[in-house]
Amino acid sequence: MTTPPLVSTPPSDAVSPCPLPSATDDFNHGVVLSARALRDNELFQVRIDKMVDKWAGSIEIGVTTHNPAYLQLPSTMTNLRSGTWMMTGNGVMHNGTTVLDEYGHNLDRLKAGDTVGGVRRDDGTLHFFVNGAAQGPAAWNVPPNVYAVVDLYGQAAQATIVEDGGELLGDTGDTGGGRRRGLGGLGGVMV
């Protein structure tokens, strides 16, 4: 099993070729979604490749029920008010509202080389992982057919999908090795 490919579209008012924001000039507009829905128990994980010091905050990761083919991308996924669960900082947000405080490892403390991932289990629970360590359940009753979301926010300037080669079984945080596919830089125009 492979990690779903990413899809994103340029802003509706963009002219081709559109200049991409630079991590040193803009702290958001780095939303990327999977091109297909995640399978139950499928781990989606990214490695942070590049950080900048200019901004506060860091990478955010989660899932959404919104099909990326029909979604006008927001500047950050935490602005979306429906069908979205995101781990951000050291909390979890559902539809733009914090539902868990003091959840897991603080994403704002991650550095280049660290990994963060998520999985929607077949029982409808959403779990996140930081550097392979399970952070515990973050949400319940998450519907099937959700899309993976990575939001390169704040200091996070570049990340790479880490393919784990299959489903996440049990409660292990072990994600194995595997091939890697680049996400590129900031801007939300990535394939």
C-alpha positions as CSV (number, residue, x, y, z in Angstrom):
1,M,0.0,0.0,0.0
2,T,1.4,3.4,-0.9
3,T,0.8,6.8,0.5
4,P,-1.9,8.8,-1.4
5,P,-0.5,11.3,-3.9
6,L,-1.0,15.0,-3.0
7,V,-3.1,17.4,-4.9
8,S,-3.6,21.1,-4.6
9,T,-4.7,23.9,-6.8
10,P,-3.4,27.5,-7.3
11,P,-5.5,30.4,-6.0
12,S,-8.4,31.1,-8.4
13,D,-7.0,34.5,-9.2
14,A,-3.5,33.2,-10.0
15,V,-1.9,33.7,-13.4
16,S,0.3,30.9,-14.8
17,P,3.0,30.7,-14.0
18,C,2.2,32.0,-10.5
19,P,5.0,33.0,-8.2
20,L,5.0,31.0,-5.0
21,P,5.2,32.6,-1.6
22,S,8.6,32.3,0.1
23,A,8.9,30.9,3.6
24,T,10.7,34.0,4.6
25,D,7.9,36.3,3.2
26,D,4.7,34.4,4.2
27,F,3.8,32.2,7.1
28,N,0.9,30.3,5.7
29,H,-0.7,29.4,2.3
30,G,1.1,26.0,2.4
31,V,-2.0,23.7,2.6
32,V,-1.6,20.4,0.9
33,L,-4.2,17.5,0.7
34,S,-4.0,13.9,-0.4
35,A,-5.5,13.3,-3.9
36,R,-7.5,10.3,-2.6
37,A,-9.2,9.5,0.7
38,L,-7.2,7.6,3.3
39,R,-8.0,3.9,3.9
40,D,-8.9,2.9,7.4
41,N,-5.8,2.3,9.4
42,E,-3.6,3.9,6.7
43,L,-0.8,6.0,8.3
44,F,-0.1,9.3,6.6
45,Q,3.3,10.7,7.8
46,V,5.6,13.6,6.8
47,R,9.1,14.5,7.8
48,I,9.9,18.2,8.3
49,D,12.8,19.1,6.0
50,K,13.2,22.8,6.5
51,M,12.3,25.3,9.2
52,V,12.7,29.1,9.2
53,D,13.2,31.3,12.3
54,K,11.1,34.3,11.2
55,W,7.6,33.1,12.3
56,A,5.9,31.5,15.2
57,G,3.9,28.2,15.0
58,S,4.8,25.1,13.0
59,I,3.4,22.3,10.9
60,E,-0.2,21.2,11.4
61,I,-1.5,17.9,10.3
62,G,-5.0,16.3,10.2
63,V,-7.8,15.1,8.0
64,T,-10.8,16.5,6.2
65,T,-14.0,15.2,4.7
66,H,-13.7,17.8,1.9
67,N,-12.7,16.4,-1.5
68,P,-9.7,18.5,-2.6
69,A,-11.0,18.6,-6.2
70,Y,-13.9,20.8,-5.0
71,L,-12.3,22.7,-2.1
72,Q,-11.1,26.3,-2.4
73,L,-8.0,26.1,-0.3
74,P,-7.9,28.3,2.8
75,S,-4.7,30.1,3.8
76,T,-4.6,27.7,6.8
77,M,-6.7,24.6,7.5
78,T,-7.6,25.8,11.0
79,N,-9.8,28.4,9.2
80,L,-12.0,25.7,7.8
81,R,-15.3,25.4,9.8
82,S,-16.6,22.0,8.7
83,G,-15.4,18.4,8.3
84,T,-11.8,19.0,9.5
85,W,-9.7,17.7,12.5
86,M,-6.2,19.2,12.9
87,M,-3.4,18.7,15.4
88,T,-1.8,22.1,15.9
89,G,0.7,23.2,18.5
90,N,-0.1,21.0,21.5
91,G,-3.9,20.8,20.8
92,V,-6.5,19.4,18.5
93,M,-9.0,21.5,16.6
94,H,-12.3,20.4,15.1
95,N,-13.8,22.7,12.5
96,G,-11.6,25.6,13.7
97,T,-12.4,25.2,17.4
98,T,-10.0,23.7,20.0
99,V,-11.4,20.5,21.4
100,L,-8.3,19.1,23.2
101,D,-5.7,21.2,25.0
102,E,-2.4,19.8,26.1
103,Y,-2.6,16.9,23.6
104,G,0.6,15.1,22.9
105,H,4.0,16.6,21.9
106,N,3.9,20.3,21.0
107,L,4.3,20.5,17.2
108,D,5.7,24.0,17.6
109,R,8.8,22.4,19.2
110,L,9.6,20.2,16.2
111,K,12.8,20.6,14.2
112,A,14.0,19.6,10.7
113,G,14.2,15.8,10.6
114,D,11.2,15.2,12.9
115,T,8.2,13.3,11.7
116,V,4.5,13.8,12.4
117,G,1.6,11.6,11.1
118,G,-2.0,10.6,11.6
119,V,-4.3,7.7,11.1
120,R,-8.1,7.2,11.1
121,R,-8.7,3.8,12.6
122,D,-11.5,1.6,11.5
123,D,-13.3,2.3,14.8
124,G,-13.6,6.0,13.8
125,T,-10.8,7.3,16.1
126,L,-8.2,9.6,14.9
127,H,-4.6,9.2,16.3
128,F,-1.5,11.3,15.7
129,F,2.1,10.3,15.9
130,V,5.2,12.4,16.6
131,N,8.6,10.9,15.7
132,G,6.9,7.5,15.7
133,A,5.4,7.8,19.2
134,A,1.7,7.4,19.5
135,Q,0.0,10.5,21.0
136,G,-3.2,8.8,21.9
137,P,-6.7,9.2,20.5
138,A,-7.4,12.8,19.3
139,A,-11.0,12.5,18.0
140,W,-13.8,10.0,18.0
141,N,-16.6,9.3,15.4
142,V,-14.4,10.6,12.5
143,P,-16.3,9.4,9.3
144,P,-14.5,7.2,6.8
145,N,-13.2,8.6,3.5
146,V,-11.2,11.5,4.9
147,Y,-8.3,13.1,3.1
148,A,-4.9,13.7,4.7
149,V,-4.0,17.4,5.3
150,V,-0.6,18.9,5.8
151,D,-0.4,22.6,6.6
152,L,3.0,24.1,6.3
153,Y,2.4,26.9,8.7
154,G,4.7,29.3,10.6
155,Q,8.2,28.1,10.8
156,A,7.6,24.9,8.8
157,A,8.8,25.6,5.3
158,Q,9.3,22.2,3.6
159,A,8.2,18.6,4.3
160,T,8.4,15.2,2.7
161,I,5.9,12.4,2.7
162,V,7.3,9.3,4.4
163,E,5.8,6.2,3.0
164,D,5.5,3.4,5.6
165,G,4.5,0.7,3.2
166,G,1.2,-0.2,4.6
167,E,-1.4,-0.1,7.3
168,L,-0.7,0.8,10.9
169,L,-1.6,-2.2,13.1
170,G,-2.1,-2.2,16.9
171,D,-0.9,0.6,19.0
172,T,2.7,0.7,17.9
173,G,4.3,3.9,16.8
174,D,6.7,2.0,14.5
175,T,6.3,3.2,11.0
176,G,9.2,1.4,9.3
177,G,11.4,2.7,6.6
178,G,10.4,3.2,3.1
179,R,10.5,5.5,0.1
180,R,10.1,9.2,0.3
181,R,8.4,11.7,-2.0
182,G,9.1,15.4,-1.8
183,L,6.4,18.0,-1.1
184,G,8.5,20.9,-2.2
185,G,8.3,24.4,-0.6
186,L,5.6,26.7,0.5
187,G,2.7,27.8,-1.7
188,G,0.2,24.9,-2.0
189,V,1.0,24.1,-5.6
190,M,2.4,20.7,-5.3
191,V,1.8,17.3,-7.0
